[in-house]
Amino acid sequence: MTDFARTKALFHMPEGVIYLDGNSLGPLPKAAPARMTQAMQDEWGEMLITGWNRGGRDGAGWMAQPVSMADRIGRLIGAEPGHVVLGDTLSIKVYQALAAALKMVPERRVILSDNGNFPSDLYMAEGLIGFLDKGYELRVVAPEEVEEALTEEVAVMMITEVDYRTGRMHDMPHLISKAHQVGALTVWDLAHSAGAVPVDLSGSNADFAVGCTYKYLNGGPGSPAFIYVAPRHAETAAPALSGWLGHEAPFAFDPSYRPGAGIERMRVGTPPVLALAALECALDIWDMTTMAEIRAASIALTDRFIAGIEAACPMLTLASPRDAGQRGSQVSFRFADGYAAMQALIARGVIGDFRAPDIMRFGFTPLYIDEGDVDAAVAIIAEVMAQKLWDRPEYRRRSRVT
């Protein structure tokens, strides 16, 4: 059984802060500064370029880290070993996965998504459609209409499993089955799933999945994204972005591109070695638990938070599903002055975030959030809302990041 008091002690948390925004950026693992210093001084500093072969805490070398470390993430998302790779940004991985999936269904022209998808995924789809200029259509429906919209016109269903605003969770196995029944492929964005809810890519028969590591996985700002390709597609998926490190033999320096074997072909740019060092420390903590235990603790925390807020703050309206089985590891409430209210909370040490037009969003990660944090947060939120402490000019000024 996971000792969550122990995992909590492994994260740095500023004094007086209750951090309910790990669904946007996870906190710092205490071991990360020393590990990054080691990567800089002992590896980069002393090994120089030989670190690509010699470096790395486990002796695997920097060049091998994007696959070896990705398998540790693969355990959390139900991926087969050797079918996840780390690198680049989430938008790049969305582009790769979508482009590869479209090429596998050349006779169809519809990309199906929903309006709960993260906007950047839709932007990448729009950009790809414009670049290909072959008559593709991005068809966006309400989340509850996705299944009905799965017709034989659809080439690819591109869905974020957990809605970034409300936490509403799609039934991944069911939608994959329905998509395959009509001959469509699937691309899943796990940005709000990996490390938040149990995912079984292999058991669900998923085609492609992507995700980031700086949210629930606690890899740090700008830490690399990951991409999953199912074994049945691994040797045929076209990488679209034919980067040097996705080549079958990068150091043969061939003038023409030949895709690498399996997941290696989805590598694009140079591995972010220093970022991977920080992520490694976070994954050491993840190795101490299971997603089943994380999910059970998450449900208990989110249910407790909902009950506390609804009892104390009738002016807030629950935007997340009440049924924990349909909700990720976040809770959102609607409030007309939600931005100002969130700034007032942050000023008092309860850090959540705001999503337009009226969503106050709170994330729950049992690795470092416990019942005491929930109860203390509810008390502060109740005070801010009951006394309208948010109603000040300084809390209404919009920052660039909300």
TASULUR-V762960 format. One line per field, one symbol per residue. burial: I if it has 16 or more other C-alpha atoms within 10 Angstrom, else O. A space follows every 10 residues. Layout:
burial = ???
This chain:
burial = OOOIOOIIOI IOIOOOOIII IIIIIIIIII IIOOIIIIII OOIIOOIOOO IIOIIIOOOO IIIOIIIIII IIIIIIIOII OIIIIIIIII IIIIIIIIII IIOIOOOIII IIIIOIIIOO IIOIIOOIIO OOOOOIIIOI IOIOOIOOII IOIIIIIIII IIIIIIIIII OIIOIIIIII OOIIIIIIII IIIIIIIIII IOOOIIIIII IIIIIIIIII OOIIIIIIII IOIIIOIIII IIIIIIIIOO OOOOOOOOII OIIIIIIIOO IIIIIIIIII IIIOIIOOIO IOOIIOIIIO IIOOIIOIII OIIOOIIIII IOOIOOIIII IIIIIOIIII IIIIIIOIII IIIIIOOIII IIIIIIIIII OOIIIOIIOI IIOIIOOOOI OOOOIIOOOO OO
